[in-house]
Amino acid sequence: MSSSITSMIDSYFEVTERGSNIKTEIIAGLTTFMTMAYILFVNPAILSAAGMPAEGVVTATALSAGLASILMGIYARAPFALAPGMGLNGYFAFVVTPLIASALAARGIEGHEPWQVALAAVFIEGIVFIVLSITRFREEVANSIPPSIKYATGAGIGLFLTLIGLNSIDFVGPAGPAEMGVGINVEMLTSPPVLIAAVFTLAAGILMALGVPGALLLSIIGAMIVGWILGVSEPPGQIVSTPSFEASLKIDLAGLLSMGPAIAVAIVFTFFMVDFFDTLGTLTGLAAKAGMMDRDGKIPGVSKMLLSDAVGTTVGALLGTSTVTTYIESAAGIQSGGRTGLTAVVVGALFLLGLIFTPILASTPAYATVPALVIVGVLMMSTLKNIDLDDPTEAIPAVLVLAGIPFTFSIADGLGLGFISYVALKAATGRMKEVNPILVVVALLFLVYFASLPSIHGFIAGG
């Protein structure tokens, strides 16, 4: 790379200005990508359960993640990568699509695929997000969140990452919002995936303590290679594959509207609440970890980040996948030193390569990403030091967010608990002047959302 090109890249992304360098940004992008690459085969597996063509979803996943991450990097200049959201894809496949199927059947409406109708709802949700982002509404909501909840969100996401990592190798379980008694699966303690994950989690920690650059990436690659040597997982059988567009341009707006405007609005609203606050919570937590907040707890340039996310969701629906969102795994790249949009561009480029090299990427087993997820989760707990734990009106909402995110398996639900309790405590202690009026509205919306979830689902399904 010539010095002039390097200088242009450095200048545009403000690499040196943000205390980084191009090599570090590339390593950070590789690290983030390696912790996210699982989505290339997990997303198709989940969405195919809703009747979607798996190969088409692979293409949609790689394209949407690649384009959205590059947009985030170039337009918002933030080190955050995007892809079809875990949790959001499960909500799409196992909650919304069956509800739509029930609604269509109850009304005798034929000729519509439920998953195509669900994609239409995601598409409309994305359009709504774009409008709200342009009007700065989403930015105002982001800036209305008190710093204590923002910092707690970062730590809560850290616990969520740790739980995702441990659950991916069945070390702990069950791990869902409807399950109780999460604990260690004793029979898995001596299983090869758990042992490999444990060894390389320790190795990653040692390398980081010694200041070795790219420690998390090295742990992932090392775990993969050891797993292949021991026969725990198989290396890829082929190197390249041909993209399929079976799931693209399949949104069924007519099917969504055929169920009536009330039901269409209810479906879009449920997507809206989950996606809006999942994204907001993720951006808040990552920004806190990356040191991107100002003294007032605001995130400079958040409107561009939110708009990039909204465009990603809209384009993703057209390509044939569920909601695209900012990924909490971006924390792995941030921990590796990523501070600029160049990190996100590297991630996006690698996802686009996934269109061709999906077999290789799909060979990344879950146990290989556990070290990065667990260690990043631990490191994100450092944001708790910024919370005033001596003030109950700040500490209690923060702890509810901290616990709510992993316990409900939802960033949005955890935030909702924090918002409601924050407003209630400030009101009860005569300190409402400390609460942004927008936050009061958001807390009330969450009260309505929590209270109406059962009836919304029943209304959609039964009419």
C-alpha positions as CSV (number, residue, x, y, z in Angstrom):
1,M,0.0,0.0,0.0
2,S,1.5,3.3,-1.1
3,S,2.2,6.0,1.4
4,S,-0.3,8.4,-0.3
5,I,-3.1,5.8,0.0
6,T,-2.1,5.1,3.6
7,S,-2.2,8.8,4.4
8,M,-5.6,9.2,2.8
9,I,-7.0,6.2,4.8
10,D,-5.5,7.6,8.0
11,S,-6.9,11.0,7.4
12,Y,-10.4,9.9,6.5
13,F,-10.9,7.5,9.4
14,E,-8.9,9.7,11.8
15,V,-6.8,6.7,12.7
16,T,-3.8,8.5,14.2
17,E,-6.1,11.1,15.8
18,R,-8.0,8.4,17.7
19,G,-4.8,6.9,19.0
20,S,-4.7,3.9,16.7
21,N,-2.8,2.7,13.5
22,I,-3.9,0.9,10.4
23,K,-2.3,-2.4,11.4
24,T,-4.2,-2.3,14.7
25,E,-7.5,-1.5,12.9
26,I,-7.0,-4.4,10.5
27,I,-6.3,-6.8,13.4
28,A,-9.3,-5.5,15.2
29,G,-11.5,-6.1,12.1
30,L,-10.2,-9.6,11.8
31,T,-10.9,-10.3,15.5
32,T,-14.4,-8.9,15.3
33,F,-15.1,-10.9,12.2
34,M,-13.9,-14.1,13.7
35,T,-16.2,-13.7,16.6
36,M,-19.1,-13.0,14.3
37,A,-18.4,-15.5,11.5
38,Y,-20.7,-18.1,13.1
39,I,-23.7,-16.0,12.0
40,L,-23.0,-17.2,8.4
41,F,-24.2,-20.7,9.3
42,V,-26.2,-20.1,12.4
43,N,-28.6,-17.6,10.8
44,P,-29.5,-19.9,7.9
45,A,-30.1,-22.8,10.4
46,I,-32.5,-20.6,12.4
47,L,-34.4,-19.0,9.6
48,S,-34.7,-22.2,7.6
49,A,-36.8,-23.5,10.5
50,A,-39.3,-20.8,9.4
51,G,-39.4,-22.3,5.9
52,M,-36.8,-20.0,4.3
53,P,-34.3,-21.5,1.8
54,A,-31.0,-22.0,3.7
55,E,-28.7,-21.3,0.8
56,G,-30.5,-18.1,0.0
57,V,-30.2,-17.0,3.6
58,V,-26.4,-17.6,3.6
59,T,-26.1,-15.2,0.7
60,A,-28.5,-12.7,2.4
61,T,-26.5,-12.9,5.6
62,A,-23.1,-12.4,4.1
63,L,-24.3,-9.5,1.8
64,S,-26.3,-7.7,4.4
65,A,-23.6,-8.0,7.0
66,G,-20.9,-6.9,4.5
67,L,-22.8,-3.9,3.1
68,A,-24.1,-2.7,6.5
69,S,-20.7,-2.9,8.2
70,I,-19.0,-1.0,5.4
71,L,-21.7,1.7,5.6
72,M,-21.2,2.0,9.3
73,G,-17.4,2.3,8.8
74,I,-17.4,4.8,5.9
75,Y,-20.5,6.9,6.8
76,A,-20.5,6.8,10.6
77,R,-16.8,6.1,11.0
78,A,-17.4,3.8,14.0
79,P,-15.7,0.5,14.7
80,F,-19.1,-1.4,15.0
81,A,-20.0,-4.3,12.7
82,L,-23.5,-5.3,11.8
83,A,-25.2,-8.6,10.8
84,P,-28.6,-10.3,11.2
85,G,-29.1,-10.2,14.9
86,M,-29.0,-13.3,17.1
87,G,-32.1,-13.3,19.2
88,L,-33.9,-11.2,16.6
89,N,-33.6,-14.0,14.1
90,G,-35.0,-16.4,16.7
91,Y,-37.9,-14.0,17.4
92,F,-38.5,-13.8,13.6
93,A,-38.5,-17.6,13.1
94,F,-40.1,-18.9,16.3
95,V,-42.4,-16.1,17.4
96,V,-43.5,-13.8,14.6
97,T,-43.6,-16.2,11.7
98,P,-45.8,-18.8,13.6
99,L,-48.1,-15.9,14.7
100,I,-48.5,-14.8,11.1
101,A,-49.2,-18.3,10.0
102,S,-51.9,-18.6,12.6
103,A,-53.4,-15.2,11.6
104,L,-53.5,-16.2,7.9
105,A,-55.1,-19.5,8.7
106,A,-57.6,-18.0,11.1
107,R,-58.8,-15.6,8.4
108,G,-58.7,-18.1,5.6
109,I,-56.1,-16.2,3.7
110,E,-54.2,-18.3,1.2
111,G,-51.3,-17.9,-1.2
112,H,-48.9,-16.2,1.2
113,E,-45.7,-17.5,2.8
114,P,-45.6,-16.5,6.5
115,W,-41.8,-15.8,6.3
116,Q,-42.3,-13.5,3.3
117,V,-44.9,-11.6,5.2
118,A,-42.6,-11.4,8.2
119,L,-39.8,-10.0,5.9
120,A,-42.3,-7.3,4.9
121,A,-42.8,-6.3,8.5
122,V,-39.0,-6.1,9.0
123,F,-38.8,-4.0,5.8
124,I,-41.4,-1.5,7.0
125,E,-39.7,-1.4,10.4
126,G,-36.5,-0.5,8.7
127,I,-38.2,2.3,6.8
128,V,-39.6,3.7,10.0
129,F,-36.2,3.6,11.6
130,I,-34.7,5.5,8.7
131,V,-37.3,8.2,9.1
132,L,-36.8,8.4,12.8
133,S,-33.0,8.5,12.4
134,I,-33.2,11.3,9.8
135,T,-35.4,13.3,12.1
136,R,-32.9,12.8,15.0
137,F,-35.6,11.2,17.2
138,R,-33.5,8.1,17.8
139,E,-30.5,10.3,18.7
140,E,-32.6,12.3,21.2
141,V,-33.7,9.0,22.8
142,A,-30.1,7.9,23.0
143,N,-29.0,11.1,24.6
144,S,-31.9,11.0,27.1
145,I,-30.5,7.8,28.8
146,P,-28.7,8.6,32.0
147,P,-25.0,7.7,32.1
148,S,-25.5,5.1,34.9
149,I,-27.8,3.1,32.7
150,K,-25.5,3.5,29.7
151,Y,-22.5,2.1,31.7
152,A,-24.6,-0.7,33.2
153,T,-25.7,-1.6,29.6
154,G,-22.0,-2.1,28.7
155,A,-21.5,-4.4,31.6
156,G,-24.8,-6.2,31.0
157,I,-23.8,-6.9,27.5
158,G,-20.6,-8.3,28.8
159,L,-22.5,-10.8,30.9
160,F,-24.7,-11.6,27.9
161,L,-21.6,-12.3,25.8
162,T,-20.2,-14.5,28.4
163,L,-23.5,-16.4,28.7
164,I,-23.7,-16.8,24.9
165,G,-20.2,-18.2,24.8
166,L,-20.6,-20.7,27.6
167,N,-24.0,-21.7,26.3
168,S,-22.7,-22.3,22.8
169,I,-20.7,-25.3,24.0
170,D,-23.4,-26.5,26.4
171,F,-21.3,-25.7,29.4
172,V,-24.2,-23.9,31.0
173,G,-27.9,-24.3,30.2
174,P,-30.7,-23.9,29.7
175,A,-30.3,-20.2,28.8
176,G,-33.6,-18.7,27.7
177,P,-36.0,-16.2,29.2
178,A,-38.6,-19.0,29.9
179,E,-36.2,-21.3,31.6
180,M,-35.1,-21.3,35.2
181,G,-32.3,-23.0,37.1
182,V,-29.4,-22.2,34.7
183,G,-26.4,-24.1,35.8
184,I,-23.3,-26.1,34.8
185,N,-24.0,-29.2,32.7
186,V,-21.7,-31.5,34.7
187,E,-21.6,-34.2,32.0
188,M,-20.0,-31.6,29.6
189,L,-17.1,-30.7,31.9
190,T,-14.8,-33.2,30.3
191,S,-16.1,-32.9,26.7
192,P,-13.4,-31.9,24.1
193,P,-15.1,-28.6,23.1
194,V,-15.3,-27.4,26.7
195,L,-11.7,-28.4,27.4
196,I,-10.4,-26.7,24.2
197,A,-12.4,-23.6,25.0
198,A,-11.1,-23.5,28.6
199,V,-7.5,-23.9,27.5
200,F,-7.6,-21.2,24.9
201,T,-9.6,-18.9,27.2
202,L,-6.7,-19.1,29.6
203,A,-4.2,-18.7,26.8
204,A,-6.0,-15.6,25.5
205,G,-5.9,-14.1,29.0
206,I,-2.2,-14.8,29.4
207,L,-1.4,-13.3,26.0
208,M,-3.5,-10.2,26.8
209,A,-1.7,-9.9,30.2
210,L,1.6,-10.0,28.3
211,G,0.4,-7.4,25.9
212,V,0.5,-9.6,22.8
213,P,-1.4,-7.9,19.9
214,G,-4.3,-9.8,18.5
215,A,-4.5,-12.2,21.4
216,L,-8.2,-12.9,20.9
217,L,-7.7,-13.6,17.2
218,L,-4.8,-15.9,18.0
219,S,-6.9,-17.8,20.5
220,I,-9.7,-18.4,18.0
221,I,-7.3,-19.6,15.3
222,G,-5.4,-21.8,17.8
223,A,-8.6,-23.4,19.0
224,M,-9.8,-24.1,15.5
225,I,-6.5,-25.8,14.5
226,V,-6.3,-27.9,17.7
227,G,-9.9,-28.9,17.2
228,W,-9.2,-30.1,13.7
229,I,-6.1,-32.0,14.8
230,L,-8.0,-33.8,17.5
231,G,-11.0,-34.5,15.3
232,V,-13.4,-32.5,17.4
233,S,-14.5,-30.6,14.3
234,E,-13.9,-31.2,10.6
235,P,-12.0,-28.8,8.4
236,P,-14.0,-27.6,5.4
237,G,-14.6,-30.1,2.7
238,Q,-14.5,-27.5,-0.1
239,I,-13.2,-24.0,-0.5
240,V,-15.7,-22.1,-2.6
241,S,-19.4,-22.1,-3.2
242,T,-21.8,-20.3,-5.5
243,P,-24.1,-17.6,-4.0
244,S,-27.8,-18.3,-4.1
245,F,-30.5,-15.5,-4.2
246,E,-33.5,-17.7,-3.4
247,A,-34.5,-15.6,-0.5
248,S,-34.0,-12.2,-2.0
249,L,-36.7,-9.7,-3.0
250,K,-39.4,-11.9,-1.4
251,I,-41.1,-9.4,0.9
252,D,-44.9,-9.8,0.8
253,L,-46.4,-6.4,1.6
254,A,-49.8,-7.5,0.2
255,G,-49.8,-10.5,2.6
256,L,-49.1,-8.3,5.5
257,L,-51.8,-5.8,4.6
258,S,-54.3,-8.6,3.9
259,M,-54.5,-9.4,7.6
260,G,-55.8,-5.9,8.3
261,P,-54.0,-2.6,9.3
262,A,-54.4,-3.3,13.0
263,I,-52.6,-6.6,12.9
264,A,-50.0,-5.3,10.5
265,V,-49.3,-2.4,12.9
266,A,-49.1,-4.8,15.9
267,I,-46.5,-7.0,14.1
268,V,-44.4,-4.1,13.0
269,F,-44.7,-2.6,16.6
270,T,-43.3,-5.8,18.2
271,F,-40.3,-5.8,15.8
272,F,-39.9,-2.0,16.4
273,M,-39.7,-2.3,20.2
274,V,-37.3,-5.2,20.2
275,D,-35.0,-3.9,17.5
276,F,-35.0,-0.3,18.5
277,F,-33.8,-0.9,22.1
278,D,-31.6,-3.8,21.2
279,T,-29.7,-1.6,18.8
280,L,-29.7,1.4,21.2
281,G,-28.5,-0.7,24.1
282,T,-25.7,-2.3,22.0
283,L,-24.5,1.0,20.6
284,T,-24.5,2.5,24.1
285,G,-22.6,-0.4,25.6
286,L,-20.0,-0.5,22.9
287,A,-19.5,3.3,22.9
288,A,-18.9,3.2,26.6
289,K,-16.3,0.5,26.2
290,A,-14.6,2.3,23.3
291,G,-14.4,5.5,25.2
292,M,-16.6,7.3,22.7
293,M,-18.9,9.1,25.1
294,D,-18.4,12.8,26.0
295,R,-18.5,14.2,29.5
296,D,-22.3,14.4,29.4
297,G,-22.7,10.7,28.6
298,K,-23.6,11.5,24.9
299,I,-22.3,9.6,21.9
300,P,-20.9,12.0,19.2
301,G,-22.1,11.0,15.8
302,V,-24.7,8.5,17.1
303,S,-27.3,9.7,14.5
304,K,-25.1,8.4,11.7
305,M,-24.6,5.1,13.6
306,L,-28.3,4.7,14.0
307,L,-29.1,5.6,10.4
308,S,-26.5,3.0,9.2
309,D,-28.2,0.4,11.4
310,A,-31.6,1.4,10.0
311,V,-30.5,1.1,6.4
312,G,-28.9,-2.3,7.2
313,T,-32.3,-3.6,8.4
314,T,-34.1,-2.4,5.3
315,V,-31.6,-3.7,2.8
316,G,-31.3,-7.0,4.8
317,A,-35.1,-7.5,4.5
318,L,-34.9,-7.0,0.7
319,L,-32.0,-9.5,0.5
320,G,-33.9,-12.1,2.5
321,T,-32.9,-12.0,6.2
322,S,-34.3,-10.9,9.6
323,T,-33.4,-7.7,11.3
324,V,-29.8,-6.5,10.8
325,T,-28.3,-4.9,13.9
326,T,-25.1,-3.7,15.4
327,Y,-23.3,-6.6,17.0
328,I,-22.1,-6.9,20.6
329,E,-19.2,-9.0,19.3
330,S,-17.8,-5.7,18.0
331,A,-16.5,-5.4,21.5
332,A,-13.8,-8.0,20.6
333,G,-12.4,-5.7,18.0
334,I,-12.6,-2.7,20.3
335,Q,-10.7,-4.7,22.9
336,S,-8.0,-5.4,20.3
337,G,-7.6,-1.7,19.7
338,G,-10.2,-0.9,17.0
339,R,-11.3,2.7,17.3
340,T,-12.3,3.8,13.8
341,G,-14.6,3.0,11.0
342,L,-11.7,1.2,9.3
343,T,-12.3,-1.7,11.7
344,A,-15.9,-2.0,10.4
345,V,-14.9,-1.8,6.8
346,V,-12.5,-4.7,7.3
347,V,-15.3,-6.7,8.9
348,G,-17.6,-5.9,6.0
349,A,-15.1,-6.8,3.3
350,L,-14.5,-10.2,5.0
351,F,-18.3,-10.8,5.1
352,L,-18.4,-10.1,1.4
353,L,-15.7,-12.7,0.9
354,G,-18.0,-15.0,2.7
355,L,-20.2,-15.1,-0.4
356,I,-17.4,-17.2,-2.0
357,F,-15.7,-18.8,1.0
358,T,-18.6,-19.8,3.1
359,P,-17.4,-23.4,3.5
360,I,-14.2,-22.2,5.2
361,L,-16.0,-19.7,7.4
362,A,-18.6,-22.2,8.4
363,S,-15.8,-24.5,9.7
364,T,-15.3,-22.1,12.6
365,P,-16.8,-24.1,15.5
366,A,-18.5,-22.5,18.5
367,Y,-15.8,-23.6,20.9
368,A,-13.2,-21.5,19.0
369,T,-15.1,-18.3,19.6
370,V,-15.7,-18.9,23.3
371,P,-12.4,-17.4,24.5
372,A,-13.1,-14.1,22.8
373,L,-16.7,-14.0,24.0
374,V,-15.9,-14.8,27.6
375,I,-12.9,-12.5,28.0
376,V,-14.5,-9.6,26.3
377,G,-17.5,-10.1,28.5
378,V,-15.2,-9.9,31.6
379,L,-13.5,-6.8,30.3
380,M,-16.7,-5.0,29.6
381,M,-17.5,-5.2,33.3
382,S,-15.0,-2.4,33.8
383,T,-17.7,0.2,32.8
384,L,-19.4,-0.5,36.3
385,K,-16.7,1.6,37.9
386,N,-18.3,4.7,36.5
387,I,-21.6,4.1,38.3
388,D,-22.4,5.9,41.6
389,L,-23.4,2.8,43.6
390,D,-24.0,4.9,46.7
391,D,-27.0,6.5,45.2
392,P,-29.9,4.0,45.2
393,T,-31.8,5.9,42.4
394,E,-28.8,5.3,40.2
395,A,-27.6,2.0,41.5
396,I,-30.9,0.0,41.5
397,P,-31.8,0.8,37.8
398,A,-28.2,0.0,36.8
399,V,-28.2,-3.4,38.6
400,L,-31.6,-4.2,37.0
401,V,-30.1,-3.5,33.6
402,L,-27.0,-5.5,34.5
403,A,-29.0,-8.5,35.5
404,G,-31.9,-8.1,33.2
405,I,-30.0,-8.3,29.9
406,P,-28.5,-11.8,30.5
407,F,-31.4,-13.1,32.6
408,T,-34.1,-12.2,30.0
409,F,-31.7,-13.0,27.1
410,S,-32.7,-9.6,25.7
411,I,-30.9,-6.3,25.7
412,A,-34.2,-4.5,25.0
413,D,-35.9,-6.1,28.0
414,G,-33.1,-5.3,30.3
415,L,-33.1,-1.7,29.3
416,G,-36.8,-1.5,29.8
417,L,-36.4,-2.6,33.4
418,G,-33.8,0.0,34.0
419,F,-35.8,2.8,32.4
420,I,-39.0,2.1,34.3
421,S,-37.2,1.8,37.7
422,Y,-35.1,4.9,37.1
423,V,-38.1,7.1,36.4
424,A,-40.1,5.6,39.3
425,L,-37.2,6.0,41.8
426,K,-36.5,9.6,40.8
427,A,-40.2,10.5,40.9
428,A,-40.7,8.9,44.4
429,T,-37.7,10.8,45.8
430,G,-38.6,14.2,44.4
431,R,-35.8,14.3,41.9
432,M,-37.7,14.3,38.6
433,K,-35.7,17.4,37.4
434,E,-32.8,14.9,36.8
435,V,-34.9,12.9,34.4
436,N,-35.1,13.8,30.7
437,P,-38.8,14.1,29.6
438,I,-38.1,11.8,26.7
439,L,-37.0,9.1,29.1
440,V,-40.4,9.3,30.9
441,V,-42.1,8.7,27.6
442,V,-39.8,5.8,26.8
443,A,-40.5,4.3,30.3
444,L,-44.2,4.5,29.7
445,L,-43.9,2.9,26.3
446,F,-42.0,0.0,27.9
447,L,-44.8,-0.4,30.5
448,V,-47.3,-0.6,27.7
449,Y,-45.0,-3.0,25.8
450,F,-44.5,-5.4,28.7
451,A,-48.2,-5.3,29.7
452,S,-49.5,-5.8,26.2
453,L,-47.2,-8.6,24.9
454,P,-49.5,-11.5,25.7
455,S,-52.6,-9.7,24.2
456,I,-50.6,-8.5,21.1
457,H,-49.6,-12.1,20.4
458,G,-53.1,-13.4,21.0
459,F,-54.6,-10.7,18.8
460,I,-52.3,-11.5,15.9
461,A,-52.8,-15.2,16.2
462,G,-56.6,-15.3,16.8
463,G,-57.9,-12.0,15.5
